[in-house]
Amino acid sequence: MRSLRALRCLTPLLLSGLMAALLVPQAFARDRVIVGGDAVRVEDHPWVVALASRDRFGSARSGQYCGGALVGKRTVITAAHCLSKPVLGTDYRNVKDLRVLAGRGDLNSNTGRELPLRKVWVNPDYDSRTNAGDIAVLTLSRSLPKASAVPMAKAGSPSYRPGTRVRVFGWGDTTGNGSYASGLRAAWVSLLKDTVCARAYPGSSDGKFDRKSMVCAGLTRGGRDACQGDSGGPLVSRGRLVGLVSWGTGCGDAGRPGVYTRVSAVLDMVQKHGGG
């Protein structure tokens, strides 16, 4: 099954009724927590942030539904599909409590900061059919420490070398069966050759791998991957941000690696639309 790795939202009326009964936003997930990962401290990775809306996803786990990466004092990048109507159940402009959670490793706590957004830019060329161009740029209403931002890898960086061990971060499904984490987790995977990814996703209802705008990572045997709730979260290689969780089939399945937005392909967009 195709997985865009973000929580999906039901109609507000149905959602509110189910939330009252279940009190868990993850019950409505169709997409990508970290499978096969370990708990990590957000203090050690301050550039890992969460997108949240209690109005859309309830108060459990602070309303988290996607991830993101802090790349500047006021700039966060995430997946375009995290701002889409299929995920939010409405136009993102109607979600008045959309927030970025920074420094909150445990989503059941009130640590860190909840930052409103001053500006949202969603790539108008994002193709929901192929998943190409899955990038959005968020400008925070207030600045965070510059030292908290993660540097972005440029084209040709050794950080993209196939076989390199990389780490993916998030609060998503830890099993692929709707078991969502309240604490930040991370998993080590390996960057794969473009040819491997192209064979895994040659073009179908799942999407199509595009080496210019995407990168993929995983393990040959499977077992570690991003999953539902991780969309937009960072993939980091040698201290550089190389990808954002985007899509894939299943979670941690052998022969079905996770696919990420290639950060080097969107640098110009980030620089143009970011808030510094």
Sequence and secondary structure as in RCSB ss.txt:
>XXXX:A:sequence
MRSLRALRCLTPLLLSGLMAALLVPQAFARDRVIVGGDAVRVEDHPWVVALASRDRFGSARSGQYCGGALVGKRT
VITAAHCLSKPVLGTDYRNVKDLRVLAGRGDLNSNTGRELPLRKVWVNPDYDSRTNAGDIAVLTLSRSLPKASAV
PMAKAGSPSYRPGTRVRVFGWGDTTGNGSYASGLRAAWVSLLKDTVCARAYPGSSDGKFDRKSMVCAGLTRGGRD
ACQGDSGGPLVSRGRLVGLVSWGTGCGDAGRPGVYTRVSAVLDMVQKHGGG
>XXXX:A:secstr
 EE  S     HHHHHHHHHHH  GGGG      BT EE  GGG TTEEEEE HHHH SGGGGEEEEEEE SSSE
EEE GGGGSHHHHSS GGG TT EEEES SBTTS  SEEEEEEEEEE TT  TTT TT  EEEEESS   GGGS 
 B  TT GGG TT EEEEEESSBSSSSS B SB EEEEEEE  HHHHHHH SSBTTB   TTTEEEEE TT   B
  TT TT EEEETTEEEEEEEEEESSS TT  EEEEEGGGSHHHHHHH   
